[in-house]
Amino acid sequence: MSNISYRVATKKDFDECLEVVYSAFKEYSVYQIWKTSSEKKQQKFNKAIMSVQLYDAMTNDTVMVAERDNKIICVSMIQDEKHKEPSVPRYFLYGALSILINGGFKNTFGFLDMMDHCNAPRLEYAKTNPCFNLECIAVMKECIGQNIGSRMINECVIPFVKKRGGQHLTLITNSEKNTFFYKKNGFEIYHHDTLTYNNKNLKNWIFKLDIN
């Protein structure tokens, strides 16, 4: 197996990173709560959300990528301790109009409100425990099962946080399957709840990792 290298992504990597993120998360539970009128619009709505999230991360945070044979196979978005949650105007500055066009008002603002509630316990924790946050880790579908995600965390994300003096790392997942992956990599659950949006339940786990 070829070696894996890690680096900070640039805007030139945007399209390739977006394809990895979309492929990994298009069936993720948070993107199944707010439904549009057609499957085609749903795909455009979800991809537009991910596009804005990725653009915001590349602009205001750090996006790291893992490469093998000059191809991006894993993407992680890392927020530092001074991260500020994006405002609605900032979302629209980064292209959220496409979200609104494909999802409509109810779905767009419902999704943003849902994300605020998912993130609220983590932000409360961060008030007394300054922490970096792993907003996203996406592995190319063809590479799942090859230990890429674990390597990304241990060989890239944790050293990145350590180098910047971070002592705590948090993350959120809405997938029970993912909880086993994060536990395997040393994270522990400190908050778990179930939110109800659009008459659908969304499970919400928040993890932390103390970095020595």
N, C-alpha and C positions, 0 to 999 in steps of 0.2 A: 504494500500500500504506500502510495506517495506521501511525502511529508506534508504536514499542514503548517501554514504560516498565518500570522495574525497581524492586522494593521487597522488603523483608523480609516473608515470609509470617507470618501469625498463625494461632492455633488455629482461627479462623473459616474459614480457607482450607483446612482439613485435607481435607475430602471432595473438593473440587475438585482439590487437589494430588494426592491419592491416585489419582484417576481418570487424571490425566495420567501419573503414574509407572507405574501398572498397565498402561495401554495401551501404553506404550513398552517395558516390560520383561517382559510376560507370557510371551513366547517366548524370552527371553534364556537362554543356556546354563546358568547356575547354577540356574535354576528348572526345569531338565529332568533333573537328576541324580537327585533323590529323588522317586520316583513313588508316588502313592497308588492306592487300589483303583478309583477312578472319575475320569472327567474333571471331574465336578462338584466332587468333593472336592479334586482337584488345583488347580482354580481358586481354591477357598476357601483352601486351604493357602498357595498362592503370594501371594494378596492379603493374607492375614493376616500373612505375613512382611513384605511391603512396608509394611503399615499400622504394624507395630511399629517398623520402621526409620525411617519418616517421623515417627512420634510421638517417638521418641528424638531425632531430629535437631531437631525443633521445640522440644523441651524443653531439650536440652543443647548444641546447636550452632546453626547459622544456616541457615535455608532461604530462598533468594531465588527470586523468581518474575519471569518476564517476562510482561507483559500487553499485549494488543492489543484495542482496542474493549471494554475492561472484562472481558476473558476471559483466564484464565491459559493460556498456550500453552507455557510451559517452566518447569521446576522444577529447581533445583540445591540440593544439600545440601553445606554447607561446614563442615569441622571445623577448628578452630583449633589452634595449636601445643600447647595444654594439654589437648586432647581425651583423654578416658579411654574405652577400649573398654568397651562395656556388658557387665556381668556377667549370668549366667543369671538371678539373682533380679530384676535390673533389666528384663530382657526380659519376665519374667512380670508384673512390675508394670505394664508398658505394654501388656499384652493378649496375651502369648504363649500363654495358655491356649487361645485359639482356634487357634493354630498346632498345638498338641499334639492338640487334639480332631480336627482335620481331617487331620493328617499322621501322627499316631501318634508313639510314643517314638523309634523308630529313625530316621524321617525328620527329626524335629525336631532331635534332638541330632546327627544326621549332618550336617545343613545347617549348624548352628552351628559344628561342628568344621571343616567344609570352609571356612567363611568365615574362621576363625582362621588356617588354613594359607595361604589366599590372601593374607591381610593381613600375615603374619609378616615377609616380607622388607621390606615398607614400614616396619613398626614398627622394624625393625633399622636401616634407613637414617635414620629420624627421631631415633634416639638421638644421632647426631652431626651431623645436619642438621635442626634444628628446622623443621618445615614445616606449612603448611596442607594439607588434603587435600580434594579434590573427590570426595566419596563417591558422588555421583550427579548426572548431568545428563540430564533426561528431556524430550524434545520431543513435544508432541502430534502424534499420527500424521498428522493432516490438514495439519500444517505442515512435515513432513519435506521437505527439498529447497529450503527457502526461506532457508537460511543462518541460521536461528534459533539453532542450537546454537553456531555460531562467534561470533555476536554476543553471546550470553549469556556466553561465556568472556571475550571481549575487552572488552566494554562493561560487564560487571557483575562477574564473578568476579575477574578480575585487579585491577581498581580496588579492589574490596572488600579483597583481600589486601594490596595496596599501602598502603591507608589505615591498615591495622592493623600496618604495619611488617613484614609477612611478606616473606621473600626466596626462599622455595622453595614450590612447589606440586606435590603428587603426586596421582596417581589410579591406579586399577586398572581394567582391562577384561578380560573373558574372551571378547571377540569380535574375531577378526582383522580384520573389516571396520572396526571402530571404531578400530583402530590407525592406519589411514590418515587418519582424521578428526583424531585428536590430533596426529599428525605435522604435518599441514597447519596446525595452530594453534600450532606451535612447541614441542610437547612432544617429549622424547626417551626412548626405552626404556632403562631401566637394569637391568631384571630380567625374565626370561622363563623360565617352566618349565611343565611339564605335570603336573597332579595326577591321581590315579586314586581315584575314590570310587564305591562301589556298582557296580563293574565298568565304569565309564565314565570316559573321559578328559576332563579340563577344562583348557583352556589358560589361562594366567594371565600377563598382561602388566602390568608396573608402569612408569608413566611419571613423569618429573619435568620441571618447568619452573623455571628460575632467573629470578627476577623482578628487574629492575634498577630 
